[in-house]
Amino acid sequence: MDMTLNETNIYTAPDKKHDWEVRLATLNDIDSICQLYNEFYTHNASLQPKYYQTANESGKYPLHTITNSGSDIIIAIKNELVLGLIHIRTMNTPPYASIVTHNYAEIVDLITTATHRNRGIGSTLMEAAKNWAKTRHLDYIELSVLSESIDEQRFYNHKDFTSVSHTMRCILSDRF
């Protein structure tokens, strides 16, 4: 699905088969975004309770993201309710002689509310993110996914993402 960014910063799908709008988040969307982040925090805490905990998003995180020139939150919204979001930002490889220089996009979060999953919202948001990165002439998109998130890994593989590295940890504390 090709998506375009029109002059009002609204991502539109040419087929218009969905009953939601995809656009850049604004300050007016923060309360609804916070509700979705709270659901996301609970989900992550259920998957990896050693590393994540349930939290209440105060609005500072989305406010910083929305007002930062190098990042955006793209939302799927219907009747002022955020159904899903993707937080994307520009990144650069570190300036090491052994690393090929790249400017790329990083997807920090991709969230769809549990009641609206499997309806194409995540796919639509991913297409909007790809368009966002292409319009900035970035080389690729990178993301991290929890090892327990099998469905999410399958989704990303279906969207042409491939694994290039793995994070590994050696537990040293008795807390675990």
Secondary structure, DSSP 8 states (H G I E B T S, - for coil): ---EE-TTSEEE-TT--SSSEEEE--GGGHHHHHHHHHHHHHHHHHH-TTT-------SHHHHHHHH-TTEEEEEEEETTEEEEEEEEEEEE----TTS---EEEEEEEEEE-GGGTTSSHHHHHHHHHHHHHHHTT-S-EEE---TT-HHHHHHHHHTT------------STT-
